[in-house]
């Protein structure tokens, strides 16, 4: 194979590769932002559940302590 043909094939391969990379440039940032938002929503839901459970438990304990006294 001639050197010029090899060089041309290598150049086309590089152009195809970098063309794909340029098309997907913002995908990682967007995916990370979506993942962070989902984790924040899950965290907020867990905090609300935690507060509800411990408030409920605290009220039941207080009622039981009052009954004992």
C-alpha distances in whole Angstrom, upper triangle without the diagonal:
4,6,8,7,7,10,11,11,13,15,16,17,19,21,21,23,25,26,28,29,31,32,34,35,39,39,40,43,44,44,45,48,49,49,51,54,54,55,57,59,59,61,63,64,64,67,69,69,70,73,74,74,76,78,80,80,82,84,85,85,88,90,90,91,94,95,96,98
4,5,5,6,9,10,11,13,14,16,17,19,20,22,23,25,26,28,29,30,32,34,35,39,39,40,43,44,44,46,48,49,50,52,54,55,56,58,60,60,61,64,65,65,68,70,70,71,74,75,76,77,79,81,81,83,85,86,87,89,91,91,92,95,96,97,99
4,5,5,6,9,10,11,12,14,15,16,18,20,21,22,24,26,27,28,30,32,33,37,37,38,40,42,42,44,46,47,48,50,52,53,54,56,58,58,59,62,63,64,65,68,68,69,72,73,74,75,77,79,79,81,83,84,85,87,89,89,90,93,94,95,97
4,5,5,6,9,10,10,12,14,15,16,18,20,21,22,25,26,27,29,31,31,35,36,37,39,41,41,43,45,46,47,49,51,52,53,55,57,57,59,61,62,63,65,67,68,69,71,73,73,75,77,78,79,80,83,84,84,87,89,89,90,93,94,95,97
4,5,5,6,9,10,11,12,14,15,17,18,20,21,23,25,26,27,29,30,34,35,36,38,40,40,42,44,45,46,48,50,50,51,54,55,56,57,60,61,61,64,66,66,67,70,71,72,73,75,77,77,79,81,82,83,85,87,88,89,91,93,93,95
4,5,5,6,9,10,11,12,14,15,17,18,20,22,23,24,26,28,29,32,33,34,36,38,38,40,42,43,43,46,48,48,49,52,53,54,55,58,59,59,61,63,64,65,67,69,69,71,73,74,75,77,79,80,80,83,85,85,86,89,90,91,92
4,5,5,6,9,10,11,12,14,15,16,18,20,21,22,24,26,27,31,31,32,35,36,37,38,41,42,42,44,46,47,48,50,52,53,54,56,58,58,60,62,63,64,66,68,68,70,72,73,74,76,78,79,79,82,84,84,85,88,89,90,92
4,5,5,6,9,10,11,12,14,15,16,19,20,21,23,25,26,29,30,31,34,35,36,37,40,41,41,44,45,46,47,50,51,52,53,56,57,58,59,62,62,63,66,67,68,69,71,73,74,75,77,78,79,81,83,84,85,87,89,90,91
4,5,5,6,9,10,11,12,14,15,17,19,20,21,23,25,28,28,30,32,34,34,36,38,39,39,42,44,44,45,48,49,50,51,54,55,55,57,59,60,61,64,65,66,67,69,71,71,73,75,76,77,79,81,82,83,85,87,87,89
4,5,5,6,9,10,11,12,14,16,17,18,20,22,23,26,27,28,30,32,32,33,36,37,37,40,42,42,43,46,47,48,49,52,53,53,55,57,58,59,61,63,64,65,67,69,69,71,73,74,75,77,79,79,80,83,84,85,87
4,5,5,6,9,10,11,12,14,15,16,18,20,21,25,25,27,29,31,31,33,35,36,37,39,41,42,43,45,47,47,49,51,52,53,55,57,58,59,61,63,63,65,67,68,69,71,73,74,75,77,79,79,80,83,84,85,87
4,5,5,6,9,10,10,13,14,15,17,19,20,24,24,26,28,29,30,32,34,35,36,38,40,40,42,44,45,46,48,50,51,52,54,56,57,58,60,61,62,64,66,67,68,70,72,73,74,76,78,78,80,82,83,84,86
4,5,5,6,9,10,11,13,14,16,17,19,22,22,24,26,28,28,30,32,33,33,36,38,38,39,42,43,44,45,48,49,49,51,53,54,55,57,59,60,61,63,64,65,67,69,70,71,73,75,76,77,79,81,81,83
4,5,5,6,8,10,11,12,14,16,16,20,21,22,24,26,26,28,30,31,32,34,36,37,38,40,42,42,44,46,47,48,50,52,53,54,56,58,58,60,62,63,64,65,68,69,69,71,73,74,75,78,79,80,82
4,5,5,6,9,10,10,12,14,15,19,20,21,24,25,26,27,29,30,31,33,35,36,38,39,41,42,43,45,47,48,50,51,53,54,56,57,58,60,62,63,64,65,68,69,70,72,73,74,76,78,79,80,82
4,6,5,6,9,10,11,13,15,18,18,20,23,23,24,26,28,29,30,32,34,34,36,38,39,40,42,44,45,46,48,50,51,52,54,55,56,58,60,61,62,64,66,67,68,70,72,72,74,76,77,78,80
4,5,5,6,9,10,11,13,16,16,17,20,21,21,23,26,27,27,29,31,32,33,35,37,38,39,41,43,43,45,47,48,49,51,53,54,55,57,59,59,61,63,64,65,67,69,70,71,73,75,75,77
4,5,5,6,9,10,10,14,15,16,18,20,21,22,24,26,26,28,30,31,32,34,36,37,38,40,42,43,44,46,48,48,51,52,53,55,56,58,59,60,63,64,65,66,68,69,70,73,74,75,77
4,5,5,6,9,10,14,14,16,18,19,20,22,24,25,26,28,30,31,32,34,36,37,38,40,42,43,44,46,47,49,51,52,53,55,56,58,59,60,62,64,65,67,68,69,71,73,74,75,77
4,5,5,7,9,12,12,14,16,17,17,20,22,22,23,26,27,28,30,32,33,34,36,37,39,40,42,43,44,46,48,49,50,52,54,55,56,58,60,61,62,64,65,66,68,70,71,72,74
4,5,5,6,10,10,11,14,15,16,17,20,21,22,24,25,26,28,30,31,32,34,36,37,38,40,42,43,44,46,47,48,50,52,53,54,56,58,59,60,62,64,65,66,68,69,70,72
4,5,5,9,10,12,14,15,16,18,19,21,22,24,25,27,28,30,31,33,34,36,37,39,40,42,43,44,46,48,49,51,52,54,55,56,58,60,61,62,64,65,67,68,70,71,73
4,6,8,9,12,13,14,15,17,18,19,21,23,24,25,27,29,30,31,33,35,36,37,39,41,42,43,45,46,48,49,51,52,54,55,57,58,59,61,63,64,65,67,69,70,72
4,6,5,8,10,11,11,14,15,16,18,20,21,22,24,25,27,28,30,31,33,34,36,37,39,40,42,43,44,46,48,49,50,52,54,55,56,58,60,61,62,64,65,67,68
4,6,7,9,10,12,13,14,16,17,19,20,22,23,25,27,28,29,31,33,34,35,37,38,39,41,43,44,45,47,49,50,51,53,55,56,57,59,60,61,63,65,66,68
4,6,6,6,9,10,11,13,14,16,17,19,20,21,23,25,26,27,29,31,32,33,35,36,38,40,41,42,44,45,47,48,50,51,52,54,56,57,58,60,62,63,64
4,6,5,6,9,10,11,12,14,15,17,18,20,21,23,24,26,27,29,30,32,33,34,36,38,39,41,42,44,45,46,48,50,51,52,54,55,57,58,60,61,63
4,5,5,6,9,10,10,12,14,15,16,18,20,21,22,24,26,27,28,30,32,32,34,36,37,38,40,42,43,44,46,48,49,50,52,53,54,56,58,59,61
4,6,5,6,9,10,11,12,14,15,16,19,20,21,23,24,26,27,29,30,31,33,35,36,37,39,41,42,43,45,46,47,49,51,52,53,55,57,58,59
4,5,5,6,9,10,11,12,14,15,17,19,20,21,23,24,26,27,29,30,32,33,35,36,38,39,41,42,44,45,46,48,50,51,52,54,56,57,58
4,5,5,6,9,10,11,12,14,16,17,18,20,21,23,24,26,27,28,30,32,33,35,36,38,39,40,42,44,45,46,48,49,51,52,54,55,57
4,5,5,6,9,10,10,12,14,15,16,18,20,21,22,24,26,26,28,30,31,33,34,36,37,38,40,42,43,44,46,47,48,50,52,53,55
4,5,5,6,9,10,11,12,14,15,17,19,20,21,23,24,25,27,29,30,31,33,35,36,37,39,41,42,43,45,46,47,49,51,52,54
4,5,5,6,9,10,11,12,14,15,17,18,20,21,23,24,26,27,29,30,32,33,35,36,38,39,41,42,44,45,46,48,50,51,53
4,5,5,6,9,10,11,12,14,15,16,18,20,21,22,24,26,27,28,30,32,33,34,36,37,38,40,42,43,44,46,48,49,51
4,5,5,6,9,10,10,12,14,15,16,18,20,21,22,24,26,27,28,30,31,32,34,36,37,38,40,42,43,45,46,47,49
4,5,5,6,9,10,11,12,14,15,17,18,20,21,23,24,26,27,29,30,31,33,35,36,37,39,41,42,43,45,47,48
4,5,5,6,9,10,11,12,14,16,17,18,20,21,23,24,26,27,29,30,32,33,34,36,38,39,40,42,44,45,47
4,5,5,6,9,10,10,12,14,15,16,18,20,21,22,24,26,27,28,30,31,32,34,36,37,38,40,42,43,45
4,5,5,6,9,10,10,12,14,15,16,18,20,21,22,24,26,27,28,30,31,33,35,36,37,39,41,42,43
4,5,5,6,9,10,11,12,14,15,17,18,20,21,23,24,26,27,29,30,32,33,35,36,38,39,41,42
4,5,5,6,9,10,11,12,14,15,16,18,20,21,22,24,26,27,28,30,32,33,34,36,38,39,41
4,5,5,6,9,10,10,12,14,15,16,18,20,21,22,24,26,27,28,30,31,32,34,36,37,39
4,5,5,6,9,10,11,12,14,15,16,18,20,21,23,24,26,27,29,30,31,33,35,36,37
4,5,5,6,9,10,11,12,14,15,17,18,20,21,23,24,26,27,29,30,32,33,35,36
4,5,5,6,9,10,10,12,14,15,16,18,20,21,22,24,26,27,28,30,32,33,34
4,5,5,6,9,10,11,12,14,15,16,18,20,21,22,24,26,27,28,30,31,33
4,5,5,6,9,10,11,12,14,15,17,18,20,21,23,24,26,27,29,30,32
4,5,5,6,9,10,11,12,14,15,17,18,20,21,23,24,26,27,29,30
4,6,5,6,8,10,11,12,14,15,16,18,20,21,22,24,26,27,29
4,6,5,6,8,10,10,12,14,15,16,18,20,21,22,24,26,27
4,6,5,6,8,10,11,12,14,15,17,18,20,21,23,24,26
4,6,5,6,9,10,11,12,14,15,17,18,20,21,23,25
4,5,5,6,8,10,10,12,14,15,16,18,20,21,22
4,5,5,6,9,10,11,12,14,15,17,18,20,21
4,5,5,6,9,10,11,12,14,16,17,19,20
4,5,5,6,9,10,11,12,14,15,17,19
4,5,5,6,9,10,10,12,14,15,17
4,5,5,6,9,10,11,12,14,16
4,5,5,6,9,10,11,12,14
4,5,5,6,9,10,11,12
4,5,5,6,9,10,11
4,6,5,6,9,10
4,5,5,6,9
4,5,5,6
4,5,5
4,6
4
